[in-house]
């Protein structure tokens, strides 16, 4: 995953706020006004104190004057504390609009990631970016940002008011504030690093949980429970260590800023007392400074905590942006379009060169032709490159040299959508979506009528088991939890392929997952479907292989031989050897 620079996060967040950015600035303006009011209040208190002192020394009591000054103080406090509700509501609104926008983008992204990306990234990590990090960010904006902005503005306002009241006393704070900030920055930098690590670790834990859960049966069947438990234990312990470390480092911030505020307070008392004796400071001004000294301690410590929490939210935001910035399948401007009804189904590889990584070429100079209606059996041991061949045909990966043609058109000149619609896939690893059986079949043709669904189900020999279910075609199924056996799921995906009526088929012959009877039914359904269509079949049974028009023999990621059964036997090469040894394809 590409690293996202933290300093870019804030500008990106502003962009994603869209039209609500104006509302954000309005909130900010209100914050400035209310904090200015709060910072002005001690100045008014100082005036009241001096007025009182004047009354005491002169013996003349002017109630009207005192009432005006106190009313002014009341107005300042009323504005200062009254507008908080507006700020909180507005920030919740803005943060939810921003989250909505980001979640939309994440949802959009999920469907546009390259196959290469999803092949190489664990699901749990993505889940934690789209859910946990998103929540962390919106919490940060709703609860941390008001405090961060509010206290920063309050601090600036207090600093300005201090200067207006007495420059010499103000200087004590002007020296203390940068020292405090530099100290806080150092602690925050360390904290941020640990926070990032903690979040990254949480992603890893999520990945392991979803991986173990979704492969529950395999983990048990292969007696890998202890190993998985140990792996989880290690991650869990490491997470606890990181979490404690992150809280420990961040725990330094508040005591440090509190201490700095109190030290400044002591200097203020010393200098203030000295200035008053010399007659350079009135009692009112000194009172105002005592207020400011107390007031400024709160923003400094709150600011440090808010700063800390906001760093955490920003690190979540950068994890979200890292995901959003991942490469997508590029937008295409296809040069040609194939009308699905007119496709004949001729597929040709011409000197194809391919490797998953630029430094490791798997296929070199591969050429073969499948004529319309041909059955092409792909055989070879595990890891030979059979799936890779399909990945190239479907353009899940692009080739680095040569051409792949469908009906004499280079598939790079077609849109991926157009190309993929020409193909139908039935793999051993079946895809079931949350929905009814009818919806699952109609996935191959979204506008299919109920009659078409039933017809496809009949052709795929699904109707008998579907009708046995209580709700028939309306039975709800999902990948994790369905009443269907592996064989039935495969028949369902055959029905899905049939309804789409593709001209080229990619099939994976069932191996050991299903019983012999179901296997016979699947084979029959596949053979029926293959009639009149060009088919690439990852074949395991010698019967299928012998009857194929051409056999593609693969080994070490490359195509070693292409030809009919007879031709390849005559060649006395890899295929002949495999056939002689009597082993099936895998
Ligand atoms: P088969 O389907 O015959 O079992 P594959 O096509 O899956 O074989 O794999 C062929 C080779 O390509 C193997 O060496 C495999 O490790 C490698 N490979 C498969 N998928 C990827 C991928 N996404 N990234 C890098 N290498 C891959």
Boltz pocket constraint, residues with backbone or C-beta under 6 A from the ligand:
constraints:
  - pocket:
      binder: B
      contacts: [[A, 116], [A, 119], [A, 356], [A, 357], [A, 362], [A, 380], [A, 381], [A, 382], [A, 383], [A, 384], [A, 385], [A, 386], [A, 387], [A, 388], [A, 389], [A, 556], [A, 557]]
      max_distance: 6.0
